[in-house]
């Protein structure tokens, strides 16, 4: 039985990924600082900082998927900024050290990154070949995370791939899908800001399918944009959410309203105002086929779950 190790296994993506591979007959081990993992996943506690008994789970594993890191859905004050950086860099560094000490290391290490690494773009899409790296706190986090990942020394047979993942949509409490659905249902689902900012996204099943597809491939490049091929403007996204919940109208939110709302909700306006126009050029060139390429069908599926 092939073995998959997931760090951050108690988070939204970790839970879905764990269920996905358990259902396909894999032995799945979830490394977590706390919280429950998916049914069928072996829970192993680690602190994401130092070596311990958890390192034994990597020896003989086929694949490692690192999803560990403090959520960016918070206020960017100094304490949270430091935690966002340290939770990503420390865990990535210690995983590299653990892999280097394995007698039989994983052949594939997939490390989470973010589509936010690209600049605010309303003029053209950003792909892996011609995309331009942006600026600001979130971009600096992404750059430092990828640097730590690619600089980690591992045995020659270990392939490393960074996943520049867009917003993942899944019908779970506390997710982007849940948040946008709720505000649309409350009659607040109008455009946010100017409404022209692009939203790149991916259905959670397609995220899992991308991971499975990568595991099955012999050759992979160093990083991929993990996003659906059809990003949408914010105004159109909100219209689709309104239609999904049966609301004909939604109050628009000016920037000052968003600043106030995100302050109350202890998060940042960047999460809704930055234009993330990211497309999966490499996935499509190499033959990956999305089950949910369009937002309307993805939302319809998620709403039924």
Secondary structure, DSSP 4 states (H G I P E B T S, - for coil): --EEEEESTTSHHHHHHHHHHHTTT-EEEEEESSS---TTPEEEE--SSS--GGGGGTTT-SEEEE-----S-S---HHHHHHHHHHHHHHHHHHHHHHHT-SS--SEEEEEEEGGGBPP-SSS-B-TTT--B--SHHHHHHHHHHHHHHHS---TT-EEEEEEE-EEE-SSTTSHHHHHHHHHHTT--S-BTTS-SEE-EEEHHHHHHHHHHHHH-S---SEEEES-S--EEHHHHHHHHHHHHT-S----B-HHHHHHHHHHTT--THHHHS---B--HHHHHTT---S--SHHHHHHHHHT-
